[in-house]
Each structure stands twice: as structure tokens, then as C-alpha cells.
Amino acid sequence: MNVLKPQLRITIETLLKNGATQREIERRTGVDRKTIRKYQEKSNSPTLATGSELAEDQNVPPRPPDGAESKVPKKIPKHAASACEAHREWIETQVKLGRNAQAIYQDLVEQSAFTHKYNSVKRFVRGMKAREPERFDVLEFLPGEEAQVDYGQGALTAYKPGKYKRPYLFVMTLKYSGKSFRKVVWKTSQEIWARLHEEAFRAFGGCPEYIVLDNLKEGVIKPDIYEPVINTVYASMLAHYGAIAQPCRVRDPDRKGTVENAIQHTQGTALKGRKFEEIEKQNEWLAHWEEKWAAPRIHGRKKRQVMEMYLEEKPHLMPLPAEGFRYFVQEERTVDEAGLVQVKGSYYPALPAALFSKVKVRIYENEIVVLDKDGLVLRRHERAKFKGACLLKPEDRIFNPSRETGKLIERIEKIGPRAADLARGIFEHGGRADHGVIYGLANLTRDYAKENIESACSKVLSTGLVSYRAVKRILERGPKKNDQSKSELRQAGSEIRAIDDYQKFWEMNSQTNKEENDNGDVYH
């Protein structure tokens, strides 16, 4: 029993003699009710005064009769002395209906003329709401089937001289054996989260089939009970290793209780009370502790050594690919009017994507990949070395006569060799300024026959001139293509049948298709 100051003890004894309740005394003095109760029991028990000695001639007071013992209050159930005891049955019914203490109190006041305070009802209802212990399932998996992963907090580590804070503690635990990989990092991101997985796979010497994780943003973009949206970089990394992400339900940490326990074990045993001056020192200690203490330990539930179970599980892990995962940053871009997308200040073709449509762009270290909305690859480009670069190939450009000299001459070569010689001569003479002249020479085929154009070009070249106008004047004196295609209508010829053949054909079909109705009318 707590020993109180004399003045406080006298105050409590005085209030008890005056009939004050324990709650009232607690409110007025600030002394706990348990202490007040003990002083009350002490004052009710017949004992000798403190400091008195029992002399030989002193009469010992007689024991109280049996009836007196019955007057001493006995310990009774919590609700026995409650003012709500008379309404127990009705209150139990209301509690089963899910009603709270406030609603029950209001009905008691209105319907039963209840005169006591709300706290009396609240305490009475609280005692009725006994909770049944929650039952948990034991999840068992095959070797190499599942690993669980999560973040925790590491030990205090210096990030500046004299300044300490706790880094992120990454833990991946194999479900079958309980073997864990641990590493602390200062910051986290989608790429760091994925790289830590790769380090864990290499440490285990293989990859499990499923990765169970929490709904943290580094792994899950949109939590959903049926079809969660996994971060693109994380999903691509797991696909590279052949693993599948399986997020838990929101606020359901028991699904990954193995890694939760591993984090608590690490924090409470390996890191509790420790400080590190460098984050590398903490990682070295975690690796040493795993090898020296965590792996050789006997698993609490399976009663077997963790390392022994890990050696059984390791052959069942999926083999690692020869090359690591190539990391990227995925962004969304809009195709501009030239069919390009801008990435990091440079321009890349996105065709055959439609103009002004949305495309996805994956930015690798040395490559740019353009994908459509469904994730299909449209184009791959080598990453530009400097900003402002426009990496357009000839097939990505639309026809522009101001720079497509080669294409124009290819068109003119189809007219004839002399026409092509004239076009080359025009370009050599006038250069870029004469692109329009070459374009006009190529378009002469719209109005004139190729043989006439070739003949005119030959005549111009024979005079030593390199002139489009001279060719045009020669062609204007001759017939145009449309004029040459015109021909007079003829009534007879080798390609036209005789009129008698058409007459016979008509008469034969007319006789075959005759039909007569009931009135004698004939229809064809």
C-alpha cells in the first residue's frame, strides 16, 4: 500500500467516516481508488494502535462475533452494485442489437425514469461487451513458392556529424524456410524498391514464384481487392525474373506475418539500443548477424534450423537470368503535329501513332522506347546525345520538295534518262533555290506524255541549255496528254461487234423471257 502524507491520510479517513464514496474522495484528493479502498479496509479492521505494546496486564479486546464479520463488505461482482442492475435484462437485449451506451441511457431516462448518471450506464455496458479472442490461420507454402517483403525502421545512424536518424529497413523473407535478406537505405523510390528485390534474389541464389507485399506506393499504384494496379517498373522487374507480385488486402498485415515478425526480430534483437556512424556499418552488421545468429537459430514454430530449411528450399527457387533488369522511367507524352514526342529536350518520331494522341515513353539509359496505350512497342530510338536533337529518319519525314531532291530526281528518272540529266543539271546550276524548278519538271507528267517530255528534254540538252522553261515551251506546241487520249466515235471496227449480232441477241432473249397472264397479256 502506498504511504501517504499524514495530512492527506487524515483527510481520506475523515471523508470515509463522513460517508463519502471512493469516487468522490478520488476526485477531491487525487488519490487512486485502490489506495483509498485499502485505507478503508484498514480502518474497518480491529487492530492495536500503531506503536502500542502488549503488556502482561493489558486486556486483549475480544474477537468480534460472527455477525460482525458479516457486516464487513465482501468483494462482489463489478455490476452487482450498479444502479443499472435492475435493468440488466433489457440492457443486454439492447447491447445485442448493437446500440451504444448513450442511446441506452437516453431510453432509460425517458422510459424507466432512470435518475443516475450516464457514466453508470457506460461502465455497465462496457462490462457486457466481452470480446472473443480472434483466431488466426497458419499459412503453409511449398519451398520456393513465396517470399514476403516490407519496410521497417533501422537503427539510429549518423547522416550528418552529430545528427542521427533511422533509415529504411528493407526485409525479404522466404516463407518456407524463414531465411531473410536485410538492408537499410536512406531513401526509397520505385527504382530503389525494385533494386532491393534484385539484391535479395542474388543473395538467395534464386527467385521465388510469388512476392507478397504491402500496398506501399513503391509497389502498388492503386490498391484493389480484386485487381490492384502494380507499378510499371516493379512489375517489369518481376516479369524479368519470372516472379509475380501479390499485394495484401488493405489493412491486412497478418497476410504477411512472416516478414512482419522478421522485422520485429531484427529491430528487437539485432538493432535494439545500437547506433551506427555510417549506414554501410549497419548493413555490415546486419549481414554478420544474419550469418552468425539469425540463420543458425531454431525456428520458433517449425522447431528446425532456419539454414537447414533454406538449403532444402534453395533448389526450388527459380534460376536467375544471365543479365540484370534494365531500369527505365515511364512517362506519358502527346504526339505533336510533326509526329514527334519530346523527351528530355530532344525529339523522337512516334509514328505510326496518330497526331495529338497520347503515347507512353520509356526512358532507358541509352534508349527511348515509344509504346501505345496498350503497351505495344511502336518505335525504338537511340537516345540523343544533346538537347534539341531531332532524330528523324528519311522514312519518318513527309514529302517536302525543298529538301527532297533525291526523291524528285527518282520520279524524273521514271520519265527518262535525258529528263533525269536535265534535272541534275538544274540542281547543280541553281542548288537549293531551284528545287521548285525540279518539282515543276517532275509534275509535267500530269499534262504531257512521258515520251514527249523525254524528247523535249533531249532537244534542250542538245542546245547546251539547262532550262525548265525551254522544255515547257516545246511541250506547249505539241498535244497534251488529254488531247492524245481523245478519239472519234466509230460505228464499226475490229473491236466492235456487228449490229446484226446485237439484233439476234435481243430477239433470242425476248422469246425466252415471254410470260402470259390470265388475261392473255404478254410480259417480257
Secondary structure by P-SEA (a helix, b strand, c coil): cccccaaaaaaaaaaaaacccaaaaaaaccccaaaaaaaaaaaacccccccccccccccccccccaaaaaacccccccccccccccaaaaaaaaaaacccaaaaaaaaaacccccccaaaaaaaaaaaccccbbbbbbbbbccccccccccccccbbbccccbbbbcbbbbbbccccccbbbbbbccccaaaaaaaaaaaaaaacccccbbbbccccccccccccccccccaaaaaaaaaabbbbbbccccccccaaaaaaaaaaaaaccccccccccaaaaaaaaaaaaaccccccccccccccaaaaaaaacccccccccccbbbbbbbcccccccccccccccccccccccccbbbbbbbcccbbbbbccccccccccccccccccccccccccccccccaaaaaaaaaaaacaaaaaaaaaaaaaccccaaaaaaaaaaccccccaaaaaaaaaaaaaaccccaaaaaaaaaacccccccccccccccccccccaaaaaaaaaaaaaaaccccccccccc
